[in-house]
Amino acid sequence: MKSKNAAKIRAAVIRYLLLALGTVIFTLPMIYMISTSLRPNGALYEYPPRFFPRWEALTLENYDYILHQSKFYLNFLNSAIVSVSTIVAAALVGSAMAFVLGKFKSKGTRLLFAFIIITMIIPGTTMIVPQFELATRLGMVNQLWGLIPFYVAWVIPFSTFMIKGFMENIPGEIMEAAWIDGADVWTVYSKIAMPLASPAIASVSIFNFLTAWEEYPWANTVINDNSKRTLPIAIAGFFGQHQFTQWGYVFAMSVLTLIPVVLIFILCQKFFVQGLTAGSVKG
Amino acid sequence: MITKSRINRAQITGLLLPGLLIFGMFTVYPIIRLFWMSLCDMSFSSMLIQPFAGIMNYREVFHDSTFWTVFVNSIVYTLVTVPGQMALGLFIAILLNGIRRFSVTFRVINYLPVVTSWVIASLVFRYIFNTEGMLNYFLWKMLGITSGNIRWLDTRWSGLSVAMILGIWKGIGWNMVIFLAALQQVPQDLYEAAEIDGCGAWKKFVNVTLPAIRGTILFALIELTIGGFNVFTSIKMITGGKPAHQTDTLLTWMYYKAFSTGKFGYAAALSFVMALSLGLLAIVQFRMMRNRDA
């Protein structure tokens, strides 16, 4: 019995050691980013390079510089407007579609759902040329609001798929009772189905937020004006601006961009896991 | 069926319509348009004049030596990063599945790279792998493994390797979460039965765990393959395709052709071939996993 216990303890120790090692590897690049953002810009090309800046050299001057540029607030605001609009629109149209596709099963709705899912196989960026042509024709190039319909269309398949699974699990009796009470489709959707599916909608919205908040290829293609840039293209632009990259500024801006993401992630961890695993375990 | 009569068809359509309109206009139409563009002699400067060109663009794509270079790059990227992420993600999930304390803490930390945006993560990796950067200093001056600064970002395979390391680093967390969920659903008595039969840890993994989570493996395989061919931002940020498109992937090359040389027809043909191949590949992957089931 004793040896078995010892073996168990040894196994647990190995597990924790390996996990700790993994944690170091996962966090090292991020720690390096933060530590670089905290050292003076002139010391960025110091040799030998240091992983941690000297204690007395720690400075907030990079943050000071970024936060004193009105551009940064504009970029931040642009990203926030686009992301929030995207998640609100996607939640509304996605849950409406999911409700119909999940609760009114017919050959037509099944086919429609299958079609929507199949489009997920195509990598989004392959469509960038016809989408650019479309945006040009509709006068959506270099317009902040022009990003939103593309992002919404982009997240619709995943959102519909996720919320539909939840809608299907709403017991039929609840809806049955509503029909007998004389409720119409719209009322059942808005008063019963949508509130009951809100955990799924919340979970989808977090993912949609991340998608819109970090989207780079499309925004970089259609937005030209500095004042209309979202954060990812502002950071990328900062990086390419000078012959010698001002890494301190780039990483200070990166850290500021990541703060809302990490906060949302940690606060909404439960929804995250729900959303991720919904599609995978059913297989 | 009283219920059926109450169900208002117009309202059902009304609920579907906004989503269908947006999806139809900004996703379905571009897919169809993509196919048509690939058959036309189209360029950025002459968006209005689009003479039909048949398979000219496709011929140009397949006769282009750079296309084959970036094609190989994309294949290698996918073949390395997909199994890499899945194996490491599954490994961490197995470790996590066996512990009680700090499980959530580890999960949250390991997932952080996934929520870090591609632009930022790519820049961090570029900084680390800089010729005068931290990694070279560490390998050369501290460990003495190398005998000088290696120009990681300036050659084809080392540049791609940096992007692949980033791809794996950033993808492990996602695999960990979905595999952990799958592992938690494996019936415990299967393991007990295997133990009675005298199976060791490895045999239990091969004979019990792997078959039980096959659905999740298939799901991850399809998703990640699409993701592997979708690699774009990291290449653009880390190497920018340098030197001379040696590190470009299918999409960064397509993007260059479209927006730097204005060859929309060429780009459309390349994109369409990609979309079609990935669709076929997904079907094959699906079939392969299903057949093994029987």
Contacts between the chains, C-beta under 8 A, distances in Angstrom:
chain1	res1	chain2	res2	distance
A	11	B	98	7.4
A	12	B	98	7.6
A	12	B	99	6.7
A	15	B	95	4.9
A	15	B	98	5.7
A	15	B	99	5.5
A	16	B	99	6.8
A	16	B	102	7.8
A	18	B	95	5.7
A	19	B	92	7.2
A	19	B	95	5.4
A	19	B	96	7.1
A	19	B	99	7.4
A	19	B	102	7.9
A	19	B	106	5.2
A	22	B	92	5.9
A	22	B	95	8.0
A	22	B	106	7.7
A	22	B	110	6.5
A	23	B	106	6.5
A	23	B	109	5.2
A	23	B	110	6.9
A	25	B	169	7.4
A	26	B	109	6.0
A	26	B	110	5.3
A	26	B	112	6.6
A	26	B	113	5.8
A	26	B	169	7.4
A	26	B	172	7.6
A	26	B	173	7.5
A	27	B	109	6.3
A	27	B	112	7.2
A	29	B	113	7.8
A	29	B	121	7.3
A	29	B	124	4.8
A	29	B	125	6.7
A	29	B	128	6.4
A	29	B	169	7.3
A	30	B	112	6.7
A	30	B	113	7.7
A	30	B	116	7.0
A	30	B	124	7.3
A	32	B	124	6.8
A	32	B	127	7.6
A	32	B	128	6.6
A	32	B	134	6.7
A	33	B	120	7.5
A	33	B	124	4.8
A	33	B	127	7.8
A	36	B	127	7.0
A	45	B	132	6.8
A	47	B	132	6.8
A	47	B	137	7.9
A	48	B	137	5.6
A	48	B	141	6.4
A	49	B	132	7.3
A	49	B	133	6.5
A	49	B	134	5.0
A	49	B	137	5.1
A	51	B	134	6.5
A	89	B	22	7.9
A	92	B	18	7.4
A	93	B	18	4.7
A	93	B	19	3.7
A	93	B	22	6.4
A	94	B	19	6.5
A	96	B	15	4.2
A	96	B	16	7.0
A	96	B	18	6.9
A	96	B	19	6.2
A	97	B	15	7.3
A	97	B	16	5.9
A	97	B	19	4.1
A	97	B	20	7.3
A	99	B	15	6.4
A	100	B	12	5.5
A	100	B	15	5.2
A	100	B	16	5.1
A	104	B	7	7.2
A	104	B	12	6.1
A	112	B	16	8.0
A	116	B	23	6.9
A	118	B	279	7.6
A	119	B	27	6.1
A	119	B	28	7.2
A	119	B	31	7.0
A	120	B	226	7.8
A	121	B	222	7.8
A	121	B	226	6.2
A	121	B	275	7.8
A	121	B	278	5.7
A	121	B	279	5.1
A	121	B	282	5.0
A	122	B	31	6.7
A	122	B	275	4.5
A	122	B	278	6.8
A	122	B	279	7.2
A	123	B	226	5.7
A	123	B	227	7.8
A	123	B	229	5.7
A	123	B	230	3.7
A	123	B	251	7.2
A	123	B	274	7.1
A	123	B	275	7.4
A	123	B	278	6.8
A	124	B	230	6.8
A	125	B	230	5.9
A	125	B	232	5.2
A	125	B	251	4.9
A	125	B	255	7.5
A	126	B	34	7.3
A	126	B	251	7.0
A	126	B	254	7.4
A	126	B	271	3.9
A	126	B	272	7.8
A	126	B	274	5.4
A	126	B	275	5.2
A	127	B	27	7.3
A	127	B	30	4.4
A	127	B	31	6.4
A	127	B	34	6.1
A	127	B	271	7.1
A	128	B	255	6.8
A	128	B	258	7.3
A	128	B	271	7.8
A	129	B	34	6.9
A	129	B	37	6.6
A	129	B	254	7.8
A	129	B	258	5.0
A	129	B	264	5.4
A	129	B	267	4.9
A	129	B	268	5.4
A	129	B	271	6.5
A	130	B	29	7.7
A	130	B	30	3.9
A	130	B	31	7.7
A	130	B	33	3.9
A	130	B	34	4.7
A	130	B	37	5.9
A	130	B	268	7.0
A	131	B	26	7.0
A	131	B	30	4.8
A	132	B	258	7.7
A	132	B	259	8.0
A	133	B	33	7.1
A	133	B	37	7.5
A	133	B	47	6.4
A	133	B	264	7.5
A	134	B	25	7.8
A	134	B	26	7.2
A	134	B	29	6.9
A	134	B	30	6.2
A	134	B	33	7.2
A	136	B	47	7.0
A	149	B	22	5.7
A	149	B	25	7.5
A	149	B	26	5.4
A	150	B	26	5.3
A	152	B	22	5.4
A	152	B	26	7.6
A	153	B	22	5.0
A	153	B	23	5.3
A	153	B	25	7.2
A	153	B	26	3.5
A	153	B	27	4.6
A	154	B	26	7.7
A	154	B	27	7.1
A	156	B	19	5.9
A	156	B	22	6.8
A	156	B	23	4.8
A	156	B	27	7.4
A	157	B	23	7.8
A	160	B	19	7.2
A	176	B	3	6.5
A	179	B	2	7.3
A	179	B	3	4.6
A	179	B	6	4.9
A	179	B	7	7.6
A	180	B	2	7.3
A	180	B	3	7.9
A	182	B	6	7.3
A	184	B	6	7.2
A	184	B	8	5.5
A	184	B	11	6.0
A	185	B	7	6.1
A	185	B	8	5.1
A	185	B	11	3.9
A	185	B	12	5.7
A	185	B	15	7.0
A	186	B	8	7.9
A	186	B	11	5.0
A	186	B	14	7.4
A	186	B	15	7.4
A	189	B	15	6.1
A	210	B	115	6.1
A	213	B	117	7.2
A	214	B	117	3.3
A	214	B	118	6.4
A	214	B	119	7.0
A	216	B	117	7.5
A	216	B	118	6.3
A	216	B	119	5.2
A	216	B	233	4.8
A	217	B	232	5.5
A	217	B	233	6.4
A	217	B	255	7.4
A	221	B	259	6.8
A	232	B	117	5.9
A	232	B	118	8.0
A	232	B	119	4.4
A	232	B	120	7.9
A	235	B	119	5.6
A	235	B	120	6.6
A	235	B	123	7.2
A	236	B	119	5.4
A	236	B	237	6.7
A	239	B	123	5.9
A	239	B	237	7.4
A	247	B	127	5.9
A	250	B	123	6.1
A	251	B	123	7.7
A	251	B	124	7.6
A	251	B	127	7.8
A	254	B	120	4.3
A	254	B	123	6.9
A	254	B	124	7.7
A	257	B	117	7.1
A	257	B	120	6.7
A	258	B	116	6.4
A	258	B	117	7.5
A	258	B	120	6.5
A	261	B	115	5.4
A	261	B	116	7.6
A	261	B	117	7.4
A	262	B	112	7.0
A	262	B	115	6.9
A	265	B	108	7.8
A	265	B	111	7.3
A	265	B	112	7.5
A	265	B	115	4.9
A	266	B	108	6.5
A	269	B	104	7.7
A	269	B	108	6.3
A	272	B	111	7.6
A	272	B	177	7.9
A	273	B	107	8.0
A	273	B	177	6.0
A	273	B	181	7.3
A	276	B	174	7.0
A	276	B	177	4.9
A	276	B	178	5.8
A	276	B	181	7.5
A	277	B	177	6.8
A	277	B	178	5.9
A	277	B	181	3.8
A	279	B	219	6.7
A	280	B	178	4.1
A	280	B	181	6.7
A	280	B	182	6.8
A	280	B	215	7.8
A	280	B	216	5.0
A	280	B	219	4.7
A	280	B	220	7.1
A	281	B	178	7.6
A	281	B	181	5.4
A	281	B	182	5.7
A	281	B	185	6.1
A	281	B	215	7.4
A	281	B	216	6.4
A	282	B	215	7.4
A	283	B	214	7.5
A	283	B	215	2.1
A	283	B	216	6.1
A	283	B	218	6.7
A	283	B	219	6.2
